[in-house]
């Protein structure tokens, strides 16, 4: 499965920067932003600002099985990097 990667940087409520990627099956900027907001709300960071400035398309690539499973179940996968 080909996925689309959205590089995302947001400021958490305590002021630190969170860096994560949103993986989606469709290249749709608005859906990627919505998925980022959904995930942030699930970890208690619903006040973080997420727009096309913070969540940008980066590239497309082939997905491993665990990513495909997550995308099939919820529409997206979050790859956590710095500050998550």
PDB file with one MODEL, atoms N, CA, C and O in Angstrom:
MODEL        1
ATOM      1  N   UNK A   1       0.840  -1.186   0.000  1.00  0.00           N
ATOM      2  CA  UNK A   1       0.000   0.000   0.000  1.00  0.00           C
ATOM      3  C   UNK A   1       0.883   1.247   0.000  1.00  0.00           C
ATOM      4  O   UNK A   1       1.842   1.343   0.765  1.00  0.00           O
ATOM      5  N   UNK A   2       0.550   2.178  -0.852  1.00  0.00           N
ATOM      6  CA  UNK A   2       1.230   3.466  -0.897  1.00  0.00           C
ATOM      7  C   UNK A   2       0.569   4.399   0.128  1.00  0.00           C
ATOM      8  O   UNK A   2      -0.653   4.544   0.145  1.00  0.00           O
ATOM      9  N   UNK A   3       1.381   5.022   0.973  1.00  0.00           N
ATOM     10  CA  UNK A   3       0.853   5.975   1.952  1.00  0.00           C
ATOM     11  C   UNK A   3       1.460   7.347   1.711  1.00  0.00           C
ATOM     12  O   UNK A   3       2.464   7.494   1.014  1.00  0.00           O
ATOM     13  N   UNK A   4       0.829   8.336   2.302  1.00  0.00           N
ATOM     14  CA  UNK A   4       1.278   9.720   2.177  1.00  0.00           C
ATOM     15  C   UNK A   4       1.640  10.223   3.566  1.00  0.00           C
ATOM     16  O   UNK A   4       0.897  10.029   4.528  1.00  0.00           O
ATOM     17  N   UNK A   5       2.783  10.863   3.650  1.00  0.00           N
ATOM     18  CA  UNK A   5       3.361  11.272   4.928  1.00  0.00           C
ATOM     19  C   UNK A   5       3.249  12.782   5.073  1.00  0.00           C
ATOM     20  O   UNK A   5       3.652  13.540   4.192  1.00  0.00           O
ATOM     21  N   UNK A   6       2.691  13.202   6.208  1.00  0.00           N
ATOM     22  CA  UNK A   6       2.551  14.621   6.539  1.00  0.00           C
ATOM     23  C   UNK A   6       3.414  14.913   7.751  1.00  0.00           C
ATOM     24  O   UNK A   6       3.152  14.416   8.847  1.00  0.00           O
ATOM     25  N   UNK A   7       4.439  15.718   7.552  1.00  0.00           N
ATOM     26  CA  UNK A   7       5.359  16.112   8.602  1.00  0.00           C
ATOM     27  C   UNK A   7       4.670  17.163   9.467  1.00  0.00           C
ATOM     28  O   UNK A   7       4.200  18.177   8.953  1.00  0.00           O
ATOM     29  N   UNK A   8       4.608  16.927  10.783  1.00  0.00           N
ATOM     30  CA  UNK A   8       3.804  17.766  11.663  1.00  0.00           C
ATOM     31  C   UNK A   8       4.595  18.204  12.894  1.00  0.00           C
ATOM     32  O   UNK A   8       5.231  17.389  13.562  1.00  0.00           O
ATOM     33  N   UNK A   9       4.546  19.494  13.177  1.00  0.00           N
ATOM     34  CA  UNK A   9       5.146  20.088  14.369  1.00  0.00           C
ATOM     35  C   UNK A   9       4.085  20.921  15.061  1.00  0.00           C
ATOM     36  O   UNK A   9       3.511  21.823  14.450  1.00  0.00           O
ATOM     37  N   UNK A  10       3.812  20.633  16.339  1.00  0.00           N
ATOM     38  CA  UNK A  10       2.861  21.436  17.103  1.00  0.00           C
ATOM     39  C   UNK A  10       3.467  21.775  18.459  1.00  0.00           C
ATOM     40  O   UNK A  10       4.386  21.107  18.933  1.00  0.00           O
ATOM     41  N   UNK A  11       2.938  22.818  19.068  1.00  0.00           N
ATOM     42  CA  UNK A  11       3.365  23.202  20.401  1.00  0.00           C
ATOM     43  C   UNK A  11       2.382  22.634  21.411  1.00  0.00           C
ATOM     44  O   UNK A  11       1.182  22.902  21.341  1.00  0.00           O
ATOM     45  N   UNK A  12       2.896  21.843  22.357  1.00  0.00           N
ATOM     46  CA  UNK A  12       2.073  21.253  23.408  1.00  0.00           C
ATOM     47  C   UNK A  12       1.677  22.331  24.414  1.00  0.00           C
ATOM     48  O   UNK A  12       2.244  23.424  24.419  1.00  0.00           O
ATOM     49  N   UNK A  13       0.704  22.016  25.263  1.00  0.00           N
ATOM     50  CA  UNK A  13       0.228  23.022  26.218  1.00  0.00           C
ATOM     51  C   UNK A  13       1.293  23.435  27.222  1.00  0.00           C
ATOM     52  O   UNK A  13       1.199  24.520  27.795  1.00  0.00           O
ATOM     53  N   UNK A  14       2.310  22.594  27.455  1.00  0.00           N
ATOM     54  CA  UNK A  14       3.387  22.999  28.360  1.00  0.00           C
ATOM     55  C   UNK A  14       4.506  23.745  27.635  1.00  0.00           C
ATOM     56  O   UNK A  14       5.507  24.119  28.246  1.00  0.00           O
ATOM     57  N   UNK A  15       4.332  23.963  26.317  1.00  0.00           N
ATOM     58  CA  UNK A  15       5.272  24.767  25.550  1.00  0.00           C
ATOM     59  C   UNK A  15       6.306  24.001  24.750  1.00  0.00           C
ATOM     60  O   UNK A  15       6.996  24.596  23.921  1.00  0.00           O
ATOM     61  N   UNK A  16       6.438  22.695  24.971  1.00  0.00           N
ATOM     62  CA  UNK A  16       7.443  21.953  24.199  1.00  0.00           C
ATOM     63  C   UNK A  16       6.896  21.619  22.804  1.00  0.00           C
ATOM     64  O   UNK A  16       5.685  21.585  22.586  1.00  0.00           O
ATOM     65  N   UNK A  17       7.805  21.377  21.886  1.00  0.00           N
ATOM     66  CA  UNK A  17       7.447  21.064  20.499  1.00  0.00           C
ATOM     67  C   UNK A  17       7.273  19.553  20.357  1.00  0.00           C
ATOM     68  O   UNK A  17       8.104  18.764  20.808  1.00  0.00           O
ATOM     69  N   UNK A  18       6.178  19.183  19.722  1.00  0.00           N
ATOM     70  CA  UNK A  18       5.924  17.782  19.399  1.00  0.00           C
ATOM     71  C   UNK A  18       6.088  17.611  17.891  1.00  0.00           C
ATOM     72  O   UNK A  18       5.495  18.350  17.105  1.00  0.00           O
ATOM     73  N   UNK A  19       6.895  16.633  17.498  1.00  0.00           N
ATOM     74  CA  UNK A  19       7.135  16.347  16.085  1.00  0.00           C
ATOM     75  C   UNK A  19       6.652  14.934  15.809  1.00  0.00           C
ATOM     76  O   UNK A  19       7.110  13.981  16.438  1.00  0.00           O
ATOM     77  N   UNK A  20       5.730  14.801  14.870  1.00  0.00           N
ATOM     78  CA  UNK A  20       5.218  13.495  14.481  1.00  0.00           C
ATOM     79  C   UNK A  20       4.795  13.544  13.024  1.00  0.00           C
ATOM     80  O   UNK A  20       4.592  14.615  12.452  1.00  0.00           O
ATOM     81  N   UNK A  21       4.666  12.365  12.436  1.00  0.00           N
ATOM     82  CA  UNK A  21       4.166  12.261  11.070  1.00  0.00           C
ATOM     83  C   UNK A  21       2.770  11.652  11.093  1.00  0.00           C
ATOM     84  O   UNK A  21       2.483  10.755  11.886  1.00  0.00           O
ATOM     85  N   UNK A  22       1.920  12.147  10.224  1.00  0.00           N
ATOM     86  CA  UNK A  22       0.606  11.560  10.003  1.00  0.00           C
ATOM     87  C   UNK A  22       0.698  10.785   8.696  1.00  0.00           C
ATOM     88  O   UNK A  22       1.019  11.357   7.654  1.00  0.00           O
ATOM     89  N   UNK A  23       0.414   9.476   8.747  1.00  0.00           N
ATOM     90  CA  UNK A  23       0.408   8.629   7.555  1.00  0.00           C
ATOM     91  C   UNK A  23      -1.045   8.415   7.146  1.00  0.00           C
ATOM     92  O   UNK A  23      -1.878   8.062   7.981  1.00  0.00           O
ATOM     93  N   UNK A  24      -1.355   8.626   5.875  1.00  0.00           N
ATOM     94  CA  UNK A  24      -2.713   8.442   5.373  1.00  0.00           C
ATOM     95  C   UNK A  24      -2.695   7.658   4.063  1.00  0.00           C
ATOM     96  O   UNK A  24      -1.667   7.571   3.392  1.00  0.00           O
ATOM     97  N   UNK A  25      -3.846   7.088   3.712  1.00  0.00           N
ATOM     98  CA  UNK A  25      -3.959   6.358   2.445  1.00  0.00           C
ATOM     99  C   UNK A  25      -4.244   7.307   1.288  1.00  0.00           C
ATOM    100  O   UNK A  25      -3.930   7.000   0.138  1.00  0.00           O
ATOM    101  N   UNK A  26      -4.832   8.450   1.588  1.00  0.00           N
ATOM    102  CA  UNK A  26      -5.162   9.446   0.562  1.00  0.00           C
ATOM    103  C   UNK A  26      -4.306  10.686   0.758  1.00  0.00           C
ATOM    104  O   UNK A  26      -3.999  11.069   1.886  1.00  0.00           O
ATOM    105  N   UNK A  27      -3.930  11.300  -0.332  1.00  0.00           N
ATOM    106  CA  UNK A  27      -3.224  12.568  -0.209  1.00  0.00           C
ATOM    107  C   UNK A  27      -4.282  13.668  -0.127  1.00  0.00           C
ATOM    108  O   UNK A  27      -4.747  14.196  -1.137  1.00  0.00           O
ATOM    109  N   UNK A  28      -4.642  13.990   1.116  1.00  0.00           N
ATOM    110  CA  UNK A  28      -5.688  14.963   1.397  1.00  0.00           C
ATOM    111  C   UNK A  28      -5.248  15.776   2.610  1.00  0.00           C
ATOM    112  O   UNK A  28      -5.295  15.286   3.739  1.00  0.00           O
ATOM    113  N   UNK A  29      -4.823  17.008   2.381  1.00  0.00           N
ATOM    114  CA  UNK A  29      -4.280  17.848   3.441  1.00  0.00           C
ATOM    115  C   UNK A  29      -5.269  18.046   4.589  1.00  0.00           C
ATOM    116  O   UNK A  29      -4.880  17.984   5.755  1.00  0.00           O
ATOM    117  N   UNK A  30      -6.531  18.283   4.273  1.00  0.00           N
ATOM    118  CA  UNK A  30      -7.523  18.541   5.318  1.00  0.00           C
ATOM    119  C   UNK A  30      -7.773  17.301   6.180  1.00  0.00           C
ATOM    120  O   UNK A  30      -7.959  17.418   7.391  1.00  0.00           O
ATOM    121  N   UNK A  31      -7.778  16.120   5.568  1.00  0.00           N
ATOM    122  CA  UNK A  31      -7.941  14.894   6.355  1.00  0.00           C
ATOM    123  C   UNK A  31      -6.736  14.672   7.255  1.00  0.00           C
ATOM    124  O   UNK A  31      -6.893  14.258   8.403  1.00  0.00           O
ATOM    125  N   UNK A  32      -5.541  14.940   6.752  1.00  0.00           N
ATOM    126  CA  UNK A  32      -4.341  14.768   7.566  1.00  0.00           C
ATOM    127  C   UNK A  32      -4.384  15.690   8.783  1.00  0.00           C
ATOM    128  O   UNK A  32      -4.020  15.279   9.885  1.00  0.00           O
ATOM    129  N   UNK A  33      -4.821  16.915   8.591  1.00  0.00           N
ATOM    130  CA  UNK A  33      -4.950  17.858   9.699  1.00  0.00           C
ATOM    131  C   UNK A  33      -5.996  17.353  10.699  1.00  0.00           C
ATOM    132  O   UNK A  33      -5.778  17.409  11.909  1.00  0.00           O
ATOM    133  N   UNK A  34      -7.120  16.867  10.194  1.00  0.00           N
ATOM    134  CA  UNK A  34      -8.170  16.336  11.069  1.00  0.00           C
ATOM    135  C   UNK A  34      -7.658  15.130  11.857  1.00  0.00           C
ATOM    136  O   UNK A  34      -7.956  14.998  13.044  1.00  0.00           O
ATOM    137  N   UNK A  35      -6.895  14.254  11.213  1.00  0.00           N
ATOM    138  CA  UNK A  35      -6.330  13.098  11.907  1.00  0.00           C
ATOM    139  C   UNK A  35      -5.347  13.542  12.988  1.00  0.00           C
ATOM    140  O   UNK A  35      -5.336  12.988  14.087  1.00  0.00           O
ATOM    141  N   UNK A  36      -4.527  14.537  12.677  1.00  0.00           N
ATOM    142  CA  UNK A  36      -3.589  15.061  13.679  1.00  0.00           C
ATOM    143  C   UNK A  36      -4.356  15.599  14.884  1.00  0.00           C
ATOM    144  O   UNK A  36      -3.980  15.336  16.026  1.00  0.00           O
ATOM    145  N   UNK A  37      -5.413  16.341  14.638  1.00  0.00           N
ATOM    146  CA  UNK A  37      -6.229  16.891  15.733  1.00  0.00           C
ATOM    147  C   UNK A  37      -6.882  15.785  16.552  1.00  0.00           C
ATOM    148  O   UNK A  37      -6.936  15.869  17.779  1.00  0.00           O
ATOM    149  N   UNK A  38      -7.375  14.752  15.882  1.00  0.00           N
ATOM    150  CA  UNK A  38      -7.995  13.618  16.582  1.00  0.00           C
ATOM    151  C   UNK A  38      -6.993  12.945  17.507  1.00  0.00           C
ATOM    152  O   UNK A  38      -7.292  12.666  18.668  1.00  0.00           O
ATOM    153  N   UNK A  39      -5.795  12.687  16.977  1.00  0.00           N
ATOM    154  CA  UNK A  39      -4.773  12.043  17.791  1.00  0.00           C
ATOM    155  C   UNK A  39      -4.354  12.937  18.952  1.00  0.00           C
ATOM    156  O   UNK A  39      -4.224  12.467  20.082  1.00  0.00           O
ATOM    157  N   UNK A  40      -4.145  14.212  18.683  1.00  0.00           N
ATOM    158  CA  UNK A  40      -3.747  15.130  19.754  1.00  0.00           C
ATOM    159  C   UNK A  40      -4.801  15.167  20.862  1.00  0.00           C
ATOM    160  O   UNK A  40      -4.456  15.174  22.044  1.00  0.00           O
ATOM    161  N   UNK A  41      -6.060  15.191  20.496  1.00  0.00           N
ATOM    162  CA  UNK A  41      -7.139  15.171  21.499  1.00  0.00           C
ATOM    163  C   UNK A  41      -7.077  13.891  22.326  1.00  0.00           C
ATOM    164  O   UNK A  41      -7.340  13.914  23.529  1.00  0.00           O
ATOM    165  N   UNK A  42      -6.729  12.772  21.686  1.00  0.00           N
ATOM    166  CA  UNK A  42      -6.678  11.491  22.393  1.00  0.00           C
ATOM    167  C   UNK A  42      -5.555  11.431  23.422  1.00  0.00           C
ATOM    168  O   UNK A  42      -5.592  10.597  24.327  1.00  0.00           O
ATOM    169  N   UNK A  43      -4.558  12.301  23.296  1.00  0.00           N
ATOM    170  CA  UNK A  43      -3.451  12.323  24.269  1.00  0.00           C
ATOM    171  C   UNK A  43      -3.516  13.566  25.161  1.00  0.00           C
ATOM    172  O   UNK A  43      -2.545  13.891  25.845  1.00  0.00           O
ATOM    173  N   UNK A  44      -4.658  14.259  25.155  1.00  0.00           N
ATOM    174  CA  UNK A  44      -4.835  15.406  26.042  1.00  0.00           C
ATOM    175  C   UNK A  44      -4.258  16.711  25.541  1.00  0.00           C
ATOM    176  O   UNK A  44      -4.038  17.634  26.325  1.00  0.00           O
ATOM    177  N   UNK A  45      -4.011  16.802  24.250  1.00  0.00           N
ATOM    178  CA  UNK A  45      -3.432  18.019  23.664  1.00  0.00           C
ATOM    179  C   UNK A  45      -4.397  18.657  22.661  1.00  0.00           C
ATOM    180  O   UNK A  45      -3.970  19.123  21.605  1.00  0.00           O
ATOM    181  N   UNK A  46      -5.673  18.682  22.979  1.00  0.00           N
ATOM    182  CA  UNK A  46      -6.683  19.185  22.040  1.00  0.00           C
ATOM    183  C   UNK A  46      -6.565  20.678  21.762  1.00  0.00           C
ATOM    184  O   UNK A  46      -7.153  21.164  20.796  1.00  0.00           O
ATOM    185  N   UNK A  47      -5.822  21.420  22.584  1.00  0.00           N
ATOM    186  CA  UNK A  47      -5.679  22.857  22.360  1.00  0.00           C
ATOM    187  C   UNK A  47      -4.532  23.208  21.414  1.00  0.00           C
ATOM    188  O   UNK A  47      -4.343  24.376  21.075  1.00  0.00           O
ATOM    189  N   UNK A  48      -3.769  22.205  20.989  1.00  0.00           N
ATOM    190  CA  UNK A  48      -2.645  22.460  20.068  1.00  0.00           C
ATOM    191  C   UNK A  48      -3.181  22.946  18.722  1.00  0.00           C
ATOM    192  O   UNK A  48      -4.162  22.412  18.204  1.00  0.00           O
ATOM    193  N   UNK A  49      -2.534  23.948  18.172  1.00  0.00           N
ATOM    194  CA  UNK A  49      -2.912  24.483  16.863  1.00  0.00           C
ATOM    195  C   UNK A  49      -2.368  23.567  15.767  1.00  0.00           C
ATOM    196  O   UNK A  49      -1.177  23.255  15.732  1.00  0.00           O
ATOM    197  N   UNK A  50      -3.262  23.144  14.875  1.00  0.00           N
ATOM    198  CA  UNK A  50      -2.853  22.326  13.730  1.00  0.00           C
ATOM    199  C   UNK A  50      -3.522  22.899  12.485  1.00  0.00           C
ATOM    200  O   UNK A  50      -4.748  22.920  12.376  1.00  0.00           O
ATOM    201  N   UNK A  51      -2.700  23.361  11.555  1.00  0.00           N
ATOM    202  CA  UNK A  51      -3.192  23.883  10.278  1.00  0.00           C
ATOM    203  C   UNK A  51      -2.229  23.427   9.194  1.00  0.00           C
ATOM    204  O   UNK A  51      -1.330  22.626   9.451  1.00  0.00           O
ATOM    205  N   UNK A  52      -2.413  23.927   8.000  1.00  0.00           N
ATOM    206  CA  UNK A  52      -1.505  23.564   6.913  1.00  0.00           C
ATOM    207  C   UNK A  52      -0.094  24.091   7.160  1.00  0.00           C
ATOM    208  O   UNK A  52       0.852  23.657   6.502  1.00  0.00           O
ATOM    209  N   UNK A  53       0.053  25.007   8.087  1.00  0.00           N
ATOM    210  CA  UNK A  53       1.380  25.506   8.449  1.00  0.00           C
ATOM    211  C   UNK A  53       2.130  24.481   9.315  1.00  0.00           C
ATOM    212  O   UNK A  53       3.343  24.321   9.180  1.00  0.00           O
ATOM    213  N   UNK A  54       1.406  23.793  10.197  1.00  0.00           N
ATOM    214  CA  UNK A  54       2.020  22.828  11.114  1.00  0.00           C
ATOM    215  C   UNK A  54       2.055  21.410  10.563  1.00  0.00           C
ATOM    216  O   UNK A  54       2.881  20.602  10.988  1.00  0.00           O
ATOM    217  N   UNK A  55       1.177  21.100   9.631  1.00  0.00           N
ATOM    218  CA  UNK A  55       1.026  19.739   9.093  1.00  0.00           C
ATOM    219  C   UNK A  55       1.132  19.809   7.574  1.00  0.00           C
ATOM    220  O   UNK A  55       0.182  20.197   6.893  1.00  0.00           O
ATOM    221  N   UNK A  56       2.303  19.428   7.048  1.00  0.00           N
ATOM    222  CA  UNK A  56       2.561  19.580   5.611  1.00  0.00           C
ATOM    223  C   UNK A  56       2.894  18.255   4.954  1.00  0.00           C
ATOM    224  O   UNK A  56       3.584  17.408   5.522  1.00  0.00           O
ATOM    225  N   UNK A  57       2.382  18.098   3.730  1.00  0.00           N
ATOM    226  CA  UNK A  57       2.728  16.912   2.957  1.00  0.00           C
ATOM    227  C   UNK A  57       4.233  16.867   2.772  1.00  0.00           C
ATOM    228  O   UNK A  57       4.862  17.881   2.467  1.00  0.00           O
ATOM    229  N   UNK A  58       4.815  15.675   2.960  1.00  0.00           N
ATOM    230  CA  UNK A  58       6.257  15.506   2.842  1.00  0.00           C
ATOM    231  C   UNK A  58       6.609  14.602   1.659  1.00  0.00           C
ATOM    232  O   UNK A  58       7.349  15.008   0.762  1.00  0.00           O
ATOM    233  N   UNK A  59       6.075  13.373   1.659  1.00  0.00           N
ATOM    234  CA  UNK A  59       6.384  12.424   0.594  1.00  0.00           C
ATOM    235  C   UNK A  59       5.416  11.238   0.653  1.00  0.00           C
ATOM    236  O   UNK A  59       4.591  11.137   1.562  1.00  0.00           O
ATOM    237  N   UNK A  60       5.533  10.347  -0.330  1.00  0.00           N
ATOM    238  CA  UNK A  60       4.762   9.107  -0.363  1.00  0.00           C
ATOM    239  C   UNK A  60       5.741   7.944  -0.320  1.00  0.00           C
ATOM    240  O   UNK A  60       6.875   8.048  -0.787  1.00  0.00           O
ATOM    241  N   UNK A  61       5.279   6.831   0.251  1.00  0.00           N
ATOM    242  CA  UNK A  61       6.140   5.653   0.364  1.00  0.00           C
ATOM    243  C   UNK A  61       5.293   4.409   0.544  1.00  0.00           C
ATOM    244  O   UNK A  61       4.082   4.496   0.745  1.00  0.00           O
ATOM    245  N   UNK A  62       5.929   3.259   0.472  1.00  0.00           N
ATOM    246  CA  UNK A  62       5.257   1.994   0.761  1.00  0.00           C
ATOM    247  C   UNK A  62       5.147   1.835   2.277  1.00  0.00           C
ATOM    248  O   UNK A  62       6.028   2.271   3.018  1.00  0.00           O
ATOM    249  N   UNK A  63       4.059   1.206   2.735  1.00  0.00           N
ATOM    250  CA  UNK A  63       3.812   1.082   4.168  1.00  0.00           C
ATOM    251  C   UNK A  63       4.066  -0.335   4.663  1.00  0.00           C
ATOM    252  O   UNK A  63       3.772  -1.303   3.962  1.00  0.00           O
ATOM    253  N   UNK A  64       4.619  -0.459   5.886  1.00  0.00           N
ATOM    254  CA  UNK A  64       4.737  -1.775   6.505  1.00  0.00           C
ATOM    255  C   UNK A  64       3.371  -2.248   7.026  1.00  0.00           C
ATOM    256  O   UNK A  64       2.428  -1.461   7.107  1.00  0.00           O
ATOM    257  N   UNK A  65       3.275  -3.515   7.373  1.00  0.00           N
ATOM    258  CA  UNK A  65       2.005  -4.141   7.768  1.00  0.00           C
ATOM    259  C   UNK A  65       1.313  -3.427   8.936  1.00  0.00           C
ATOM    260  O   UNK A  65       0.101  -3.218   8.885  1.00  0.00           O
ATOM    261  N   UNK A  66       2.046  -3.050   9.980  1.00  0.00           N
ATOM    262  CA  UNK A  66       1.401  -2.412  11.147  1.00  0.00           C
ATOM    263  C   UNK A  66       0.771  -1.073  10.781  1.00  0.00           C
ATOM    264  O   UNK A  66      -0.265  -0.703  11.333  1.00  0.00           O
ATOM    265  N   UNK A  67       1.379  -0.357   9.870  1.00  0.00           N
ATOM    266  CA  UNK A  67       0.827   0.920   9.417  1.00  0.00           C
ATOM    267  C   UNK A  67      -0.436   0.672   8.594  1.00  0.00           C
ATOM    268  O   UNK A  67      -1.436   1.371   8.759  1.00  0.00           O
ATOM    269  N   UNK A  68      -0.387  -0.306   7.722  1.00  0.00           N
ATOM    270  CA  UNK A  68      -1.555  -0.644   6.906  1.00  0.00           C
ATOM    271  C   UNK A  68      -2.729  -1.037   7.793  1.00  0.00           C
ATOM    272  O   UNK A  68      -3.856  -0.604   7.555  1.00  0.00           O
ATOM    273  N   UNK A  69      -2.476  -1.853   8.815  1.00  0.00           N
ATOM    274  CA  UNK A  69      -3.535  -2.268   9.742  1.00  0.00           C
ATOM    275  C   UNK A  69      -4.182  -1.067  10.412  1.00  0.00           C
ATOM    276  O   UNK A  69      -5.408  -0.990  10.500  1.00  0.00           O
ATOM    277  N   UNK A  70      -3.372  -0.131  10.884  1.00  0.00           N
ATOM    278  CA  UNK A  70      -3.897   1.063  11.549  1.00  0.00           C
ATOM    279  C   UNK A  70      -4.710   1.922  10.578  1.00  0.00           C
ATOM    280  O   UNK A  70      -5.789   2.403  10.925  1.00  0.00           O
ATOM    281  N   UNK A  71      -4.202   2.110   9.386  1.00  0.00           N
ATOM    282  CA  UNK A  71      -4.913   2.909   8.386  1.00  0.00           C
ATOM    283  C   UNK A  71      -6.239   2.250   8.020  1.00  0.00           C
ATOM    284  O   UNK A  71      -7.248   2.936   7.854  1.00  0.00           O
ATOM    285  N   UNK A  72      -6.243   0.933   7.894  1.00  0.00           N
ATOM    286  CA  UNK A  72      -7.489   0.224   7.581  1.00  0.00           C
ATOM    287  C   UNK A  72      -8.508   0.349   8.703  1.00  0.00           C
ATOM    288  O   UNK A  72      -9.711   0.387   8.442  1.00  0.00           O
ATOM    289  N   UNK A  73      -8.044   0.414   9.951  1.00  0.00           N
ATOM    290  CA  UNK A  73      -8.946   0.487  11.099  1.00  0.00           C
ATOM    291  C   UNK A  73      -9.433   1.901  11.383  1.00  0.00           C
ATOM    292  O   UNK A  73     -10.623   2.108  11.623  1.00  0.00           O
ATOM    293  N   UNK A  74      -8.521   2.887  11.358  1.00  0.00           N
ATOM    294  CA  UNK A  74      -8.914   4.240  11.762  1.00  0.00           C
ATOM    295  C   UNK A  74      -8.659   5.325  10.740  1.00  0.00           C
ATOM    296  O   UNK A  74      -8.983   6.488  10.979  1.00  0.00           O
ATOM    297  N   UNK A  75      -8.083   4.967   9.601  1.00  0.00           N
ATOM    298  CA  UNK A  75      -7.865   5.940   8.544  1.00  0.00           C
ATOM    299  C   UNK A  75      -6.496   6.584   8.541  1.00  0.00           C
ATOM    300  O   UNK A  75      -6.113   7.230   7.566  1.00  0.00           O
ATOM    301  N   UNK A  76      -5.748   6.413   9.631  1.00  0.00           N
ATOM    302  CA  UNK A  76      -4.436   7.052   9.738  1.00  0.00           C
ATOM    303  C   UNK A  76      -3.532   6.275  10.686  1.00  0.00           C
ATOM    304  O   UNK A  76      -3.973   5.372  11.398  1.00  0.00           O
ATOM    305  N   UNK A  77      -2.248   6.652  10.674  1.00  0.00           N
ATOM    306  CA  UNK A  77      -1.257   6.133  11.614  1.00  0.00           C
ATOM    307  C   UNK A  77      -0.404   7.316  12.025  1.00  0.00           C
ATOM    308  O   UNK A  77      -0.034   8.138  11.186  1.00  0.00           O
ATOM    309  N   UNK A  78      -0.087   7.411  13.309  1.00  0.00           N
ATOM    310  CA  UNK A  78       0.798   8.469  13.799  1.00  0.00           C
ATOM    311  C   UNK A  78       2.161   7.860  14.086  1.00  0.00           C
ATOM    312  O   UNK A  78       2.283   6.911  14.861  1.00  0.00           O
ATOM    313  N   UNK A  79       3.183   8.418  13.449  1.00  0.00           N
ATOM    314  CA  UNK A  79       4.553   8.015  13.707  1.00  0.00           C
ATOM    315  C   UNK A  79       5.159   9.071  14.622  1.00  0.00           C
ATOM    316  O   UNK A  79       5.457  10.183  14.187  1.00  0.00           O
ATOM    317  N   UNK A  80       5.340   8.718  15.891  1.00  0.00           N
ATOM    318  CA  UNK A  80       5.827   9.664  16.894  1.00  0.00           C
ATOM    319  C   UNK A  80       7.329   9.825  16.800  1.00  0.00           C
ATOM    320  O   UNK A  80       8.067   8.846  16.689  1.00  0.00           O
ATOM    321  N   UNK A  81       7.779  11.081  16.846  1.00  0.00           N
ATOM    322  CA  UNK A  81       9.209  11.351  16.827  1.00  0.00           C
ATOM    323  C   UNK A  81       9.569  12.146  18.079  1.00  0.00           C
ATOM    324  O   UNK A  81       9.497  11.601  19.181  1.00  0.00           O
ATOM    325  N   UNK A  82       9.944  13.382  17.951  1.00  0.00           N
ATOM    326  CA  UNK A  82      10.421  14.167  19.079  1.00  0.00           C
ATOM    327  C   UNK A  82       9.300  14.741  19.922  1.00  0.00           C
ATOM    328  O   UNK A  82       8.327  15.278  19.393  1.00  0.00           O
ATOM    329  N   UNK A  83       9.438  14.627  21.244  1.00  0.00           N
ATOM    330  CA  UNK A  83       8.512  15.301  22.161  1.00  0.00           C
ATOM    331  C   UNK A  83       7.136  14.695  22.275  1.00  0.00           C
ATOM    332  O   UNK A  83       6.236  15.338  22.816  1.00  0.00           O
ATOM    333  N   UNK A  84       6.933  13.485  21.789  1.00  0.00           N
ATOM    334  CA  UNK A  84       5.594  12.861  21.824  1.00  0.00           C
ATOM    335  C   UNK A  84       5.447  11.900  22.985  1.00  0.00           C
ATOM    336  O   UNK A  84       4.388  11.296  23.156  1.00  0.00           O
TER     337      UNK A  84
ENDMDL
END
